[in-house]
Amino acid sequence: MTHYDAPHATEYVVERSLPPSRHELGRMTFTEVDGGTEVRWITRAEMRLPLLGAPLTRLLVRPILTHTFHNILNAADEALTRHATRHQA
């Protein structure tokens, strides 16, 4: 973790990954909106592979990361909704 500004933002860098990548930035920002919180998750990384790293990142890694991040945020939303519903009763 490289920066923490609760409850607004957090930033991080991934030092090791598989496949190996150069990770420059991970940032999550949290903005209050009607009925909840908007979360924006941004990451800047590229596979470490001469000549093929950039295109493989765009074509393969980016869609996988986007799908994974959406799954994580959807699971968090469902868990928080269940928790709130239980405690309202």
C-alpha positions as protocol buffer text, in pm:
chain_id: "A"
residue {
  index: 1
  type: MET
  ca { x: 0 y: 0 z: 0 }
}
residue {
  index: 2
  type: THR
  ca { x: 146 y: 332 z: -105 }
}
residue {
  index: 3
  type: HIS
  ca { x: -129 y: 578 z: -3 }
}
residue {
  index: 4
  type: TYR
  ca { x: -432 y: 562 z: 224 }
}
residue {
  index: 5
  type: ASP
  ca { x: -684 y: 844 z: 256 }
}
residue {
  index: 6
  type: ALA
  ca { x: -974 y: 692 z: 450 }
}
residue {
  index: 7
  type: PRO
  ca { x: -1254 y: 681 z: 353 }
}
residue {
  index: 8
  type: HIS
  ca { x: -1183 y: 831 z: 10 }
}
residue {
  index: 9
  type: ALA
  ca { x: -898 y: 643 z: -157 }
}
residue {
  index: 10
  type: THR
  ca { x: -626 y: 384 z: -135 }
}
residue {
  index: 11
  type: GLU
  ca { x: -334 y: 319 z: -368 }
}
residue {
  index: 12
  type: TYR
  ca { x: -104 y: 21 z: -399 }
}
residue {
  index: 13
  type: VAL
  ca { x: 166 y: -138 z: -613 }
}
residue {
  index: 14
  type: VAL
  ca { x: 193 y: -510 z: -687 }
}
residue {
  index: 15
  type: GLU
  ca { x: 559 y: -605 z: -648 }
}
residue {
  index: 16
  type: ARG
  ca { x: 534 y: -968 z: -765 }
}
residue {
  index: 17
  type: SER
  ca { x: 280 y: -1139 z: -988 }
}
residue {
  index: 18
  type: LEU
  ca { x: 228 y: -1437 z: -1211 }
}
residue {
  index: 19
  type: PRO
  ca { x: 271 y: -1389 z: -1498 }
}
residue {
  index: 20
  type: PRO
  ca { x: 545 y: -1137 z: -1425 }
}
residue {
  index: 21
  type: SER
  ca { x: 429 y: -781 z: -1484 }
}
residue {
  index: 22
  type: ARG
  ca { x: 536 y: -424 z: -1435 }
}
residue {
  index: 23
  type: HIS
  ca { x: 273 y: -271 z: -1209 }
}
residue {
  index: 24
  type: GLU
  ca { x: 280 y: 108 z: -1183 }
}
residue {
  index: 25
  type: LEU
  ca { x: -39 y: 186 z: -994 }
}
residue {
  index: 26
  type: GLY
  ca { x: -345 y: 41 z: -831 }
}
residue {
  index: 27
  type: ARG
  ca { x: -603 y: 291 z: -705 }
}
residue {
  index: 28
  type: MET
  ca { x: -946 y: 254 z: -551 }
}
residue {
  index: 29
  type: THR
  ca { x: -1156 y: 565 z: -491 }
}
residue {
  index: 30
  type: PHE
  ca { x: -1480 y: 577 z: -297 }
}
residue {
  index: 31
  type: THR
  ca { x: -1746 y: 842 z: -357 }
}
residue {
  index: 32
  type: GLU
  ca { x: -2072 y: 872 z: -167 }
}
residue {
  index: 33
  type: VAL
  ca { x: -2374 y: 855 z: -398 }
}
residue {
  index: 34
  type: ASP
  ca { x: -2748 y: 823 z: -336 }
}
residue {
  index: 35
  type: GLY
  ca { x: -2806 y: 480 z: -184 }
}
residue {
  index: 36
  type: GLY
  ca { x: -2442 y: 380 z: -142 }
}
residue {
  index: 37
  type: THR
  ca { x: -2085 y: 425 z: -252 }
}
residue {
  index: 38
  type: GLU
  ca { x: -1940 y: 438 z: -601 }
}
residue {
  index: 39
  type: VAL
  ca { x: -1610 y: 249 z: -623 }
}
residue {
  index: 40
  type: ARG
  ca { x: -1364 y: 315 z: -905 }
}
residue {
  index: 41
  type: TRP
  ca { x: -1081 y: 66 z: -934 }
}
residue {
  index: 42
  type: ILE
  ca { x: -795 y: 158 z: -1163 }
}
residue {
  index: 43
  type: THR
  ca { x: -479 y: -36 z: -1228 }
}
residue {
  index: 44
  type: ARG
  ca { x: -187 y: 34 z: -1459 }
}
residue {
  index: 45
  type: ALA
  ca { x: 26 y: -267 z: -1544 }
}
residue {
  index: 46
  type: GLU
  ca { x: 187 y: -448 z: -1834 }
}
residue {
  index: 47
  type: MET
  ca { x: 313 y: -802 z: -1877 }
}
residue {
  index: 48
  type: ARG
  ca { x: 692 y: -828 z: -1877 }
}
residue {
  index: 49
  type: LEU
  ca { x: 742 y: -992 z: -2212 }
}
residue {
  index: 50
  type: PRO
  ca { x: 966 y: -835 z: -2477 }
}
residue {
  index: 51
  type: LEU
  ca { x: 770 y: -714 z: -2781 }
}
residue {
  index: 52
  type: LEU
  ca { x: 453 y: -904 z: -2683 }
}
residue {
  index: 53
  type: GLY
  ca { x: 390 y: -758 z: -2337 }
}
residue {
  index: 54
  type: ALA
  ca { x: 183 y: -457 z: -2442 }
}
residue {
  index: 55
  type: PRO
  ca { x: -41 y: -633 z: -2698 }
}
residue {
  index: 56
  type: LEU
  ca { x: -95 y: -937 z: -2472 }
}
residue {
  index: 57
  type: THR
  ca { x: -183 y: -706 z: -2184 }
}
residue {
  index: 58
  type: ARG
  ca { x: -447 y: -529 z: -2396 }
}
residue {
  index: 59
  type: LEU
  ca { x: -590 y: -841 z: -2559 }
}
residue {
  index: 60
  type: LEU
  ca { x: -571 y: -1097 z: -2278 }
}
residue {
  index: 61
  type: VAL
  ca { x: -486 y: -955 z: -1937 }
}
residue {
  index: 62
  type: ARG
  ca { x: -705 y: -643 z: -1942 }
}
residue {
  index: 63
  type: PRO
  ca { x: -1034 y: -831 z: -2002 }
}
residue {
  index: 64
  type: ILE
  ca { x: -943 y: -1087 z: -1733 }
}
residue {
  index: 65
  type: LEU
  ca { x: -860 y: -815 z: -1478 }
}
residue {
  index: 66
  type: THR
  ca { x: -1174 y: -618 z: -1564 }
}
residue {
  index: 67
  type: HIS
  ca { x: -1389 y: -928 z: -1514 }
}
residue {
  index: 68
  type: THR
  ca { x: -1210 y: -1017 z: -1190 }
}
residue {
  index: 69
  type: PHE
  ca { x: -1242 y: -664 z: -1046 }
}
residue {
  index: 70
  type: HIS
  ca { x: -1615 y: -656 z: -1132 }
}
residue {
  index: 71
  type: ASN
  ca { x: -1663 y: -994 z: -963 }
}
residue {
  index: 72
  type: ILE
  ca { x: -1488 y: -873 z: -647 }
}
residue {
  index: 73
  type: LEU
  ca { x: -1691 y: -551 z: -633 }
}
residue {
  index: 74
  type: ASN
  ca { x: -2019 y: -737 z: -701 }
}
residue {
  index: 75
  type: ALA
  ca { x: -1941 y: -988 z: -424 }
}
residue {
  index: 76
  type: ALA
  ca { x: -1866 y: -702 z: -183 }
}
residue {
  index: 77
  type: ASP
  ca { x: -2192 y: -528 z: -279 }
}
residue {
  index: 78
  type: GLU
  ca { x: -2393 y: -846 z: -221 }
}
residue {
  index: 79
  type: ALA
  ca { x: -2225 y: -913 z: 114 }
}
residue {
  index: 80
  type: LEU
  ca { x: -2282 y: -556 z: 233 }
}
residue {
  index: 81
  type: THR
  ca { x: -2645 y: -563 z: 116 }
}
residue {
  index: 82
  type: ARG
  ca { x: -2707 y: -890 z: 305 }
}
residue {
  index: 83
  type: HIS
  ca { x: -2541 y: -747 z: 615 }
}
residue {
  index: 84
  type: ALA
  ca { x: -2747 y: -426 z: 601 }
}
residue {
  index: 85
  type: THR
  ca { x: -3069 y: -619 z: 545 }
}
residue {
  index: 86
  type: ARG
  ca { x: -3005 y: -845 z: 847 }
}
residue {
  index: 87
  type: HIS
  ca { x: -2934 y: -548 z: 1074 }
}
residue {
  index: 88
  type: GLN
  ca { x: -3240 y: -347 z: 965 }
}
residue {
  index: 89
  type: ALA
  ca { x: -3481 y: -613 z: 1091 }
}
